[in-house]
């Protein structure tokens, strides 16, 4: 059960209308790493969690806050569209089509479909999709995905902050950037705790190591025909999980023979020429 508090978590109030920037803000609302995505991802991870209550509560705490961020961004976008001079926009596009094409402009659906409101789409109009979210049931995998999502979301918010001129927009983005800082640190702390508790960092930690081909578990294969990668921490020395040693393979060779497929049955109507052995 949820209660909706009418007050915004932060006052998302631009100084004036700007439909062009409203279209840009759609990315951090309905894009792959936008607020709708992290809201749904954290909530579904929380709903599905069978782990310790503190992890479930963390997910539901942050997921519920992301609902507030969706509301803030939707309000900010709607206010940027409010009283927008449509005639001036049209005149700009007709007089500067190259600028309009390169920089992007007003999302016509903000007028036609949503009546000057935000939508669950990204900055070029792609509809938000549930395929953006992950809820695997493995919290170490999920928390790493959450850290990536917050990293990408903060990056996009920072880029929008640099593009913005409206002081109210920059102020709102500054708040959201700070909250993304908090969330990155929280997921990083949860990851570190799980790694320490489980004594491993390879997901899933429960799979017996003796069932994997241990002899290739820490190899780095030089498949780019370069040599710079051998200089990294990942190419030599103890592995990060402490259970092996990194091994750089300068000239990797295949482990299996050439692939061969038997001809398909006649009723499939493939080309009836078998591959060479």
Number of C-alpha atoms within 10 A of each C-alpha: 2 5 5 8 8 6 9 13 14 14 14 22 21 19 12 16 18 21 26 18 23 27 26 21 26 25 25 25 29 26 24 24 24 29 29 26 27 26 22 20 22 26 23 19 24 24 14 14 19 13 12 8 11 9 17 19 15 17 24 19 14 18 24 16 16 22 18 20 24 22 20 23 25 22 19 23 30 23 23 27 26 16 13 16 12 13 8 10 16 12 11 14 15 11 10 11 12 11 12 16 10 8 9 15 20 20 19 14 15 19 13 9 12 12 13 21 19 27 20 20 21 21 20 14 17 14 14 19 14 12 8 15 22 18 21 13 16 16 23 23 17 20 24 16 18 26 20 15 23 25 17 17 25 24 15 18 22 17 11 19 19 11 12 15 12 17 14 17 24 21 17 19 22 15 15 20 20 12 17 21 14 13 19 21 14 17 22 16 13 19 20 13 13 16 17 11 9 13 12 16 17 14 12 13 14 9 10 8 11 7 7 10 8 11 8 11 15 19 17 18 18 16 12 8 9 9 11 9 14 17 10 9 12 18 19 16 12 15 16 15 12 11 11 14 17 18 19 20 14 14 9 12 9 6 6 6 7 8 8 10 9 9 12 13 9 9 6 8 8 10 9 12 9 11 10 8 8
